[in-house]
């Protein structure tokens, strides 16, 4: 297993220092994910850019949360599920949505469920979603640009989820109260 450092501004490679300074300014702390990514400053820069661009999409805060958490749960990210639970609370997303995503239970609206379904198809099929499933997504009230926005959200989450898988990044203290473990799959009888 590789050994990863969670960098501070002082220990970071030179190119990571300004990125961590921005992280501290924006968050009031340096999230463990950012400290870990700082070892490869281009990764942290790309992640931050993808995050800002995903925030700028036409998706609502609820819809952004569905994309983020659908990917986090699917990819079993011990760090990102609690972090995005806290972020959803800050964004004032209904707790019922967050709990449904964390527990893989039905979402409160058909449109949000269609978004989760489509996002999972993108992840599971590596972008090869058939025409009928794509049409079901569009019929739920989404537009072609939303397909591209989902791809952006998935891309952002691949960077963070995979980093956390390799680094086993400890959940930040502020999000520990939202700790999560994927429920084991129920075997068919």
Secondary structure, DSSP 8 states (H G I E B T S, - for coil): --------TTTS-HHHHHHHHHHHHHHSS--HHHHHHGGGHHHHHHHHHHHHHHHTSSS-HHHHHHHHHHHHHHTT-TTHHHHHHHHHHHTT--HHHHHHHHHT---SSHHHHHHHHHHHHHHHTTT---HHHHHHHHHTT--HHHHHHHHHHHHHHHHHHHHHHHH-----GGGGGG-----------
